[in-house]
Amino acid sequence: DTAVSQTPKYLVTQMGNDKSIKCEQNLGHDTMYWYKQDSKKFLKIMFSYNNKELIINETVPNRFSPKSPDKAHLNLHINSLELGDSAVYFCASSFTGDWGYTFGSGTRLTVV
Amino acid sequence: KNQVEQSPQSLIILEGKNCTLQCNYTVSPFSNLRWYKQDTGRGPVSLTIMTFSENTKSNGRYTATLDADTKQSSLHITASQLSDSASYICVVSWGGSQGNLIFGKGTKLSVKP
């Protein structure tokens, strides 16, 4: 069973479109994260949710809006997609105070 | 400025050989240091997590060391296997909040037969 699953795995879309990436974890973790890995393979945190509440919101354009309907899900919605949004987006989860993160397999977003 | 630098950027070794990857960091206040393995097209998988007081931690053929005084860490891989081919990422956690992670750019390791 997949611990942290993201859908879709690949997403190709045109500039200006709105798209969503979904993330679900079945580990019982109470904290979930979104990371962006750029073309240089550098991972940067975007958002963190703890028990459905936003606790970290890095400097990310407000076109990016996370939504956590429950502790097991953290979705990422992106409005008005731009070329620079092309990257691999990773979802991760952990227990509060636990340093062991479990990452999903990533969603490769390509904006054309 | 909080930074994590890894070296080398890439490394090619023959199967069965050992190798050592380096990580230098300037992160304050330091909380812990992790090594992740990331296979192509997959998410990072944790290998080790080390706190300030830990000098060495092993996970099978992987051994991580931490020198908190010099702010250096290394990941030693023993008797490499083809499946070790991946990117190895050093990640330093700082401050008290979860999510405050500084990721290195990784070392791409290729193990050849």
Interface residues (C-beta under 8 A of the other chain):
Chain A: V4 T31 Y33 K40 K41 F42 L43 K44 I45 S48 N50 I55 I56 F90 A92 S94 T96 G97 W99 G100 Y101 T102 F103 G104 S105 G106
Chain B: S31 N32 R34 Y36 G41 R42 G43 P44 V45 S46 I49 S87 I89 V91 S93 S97 Q98 G99 N100 L101 F103 K105 G106
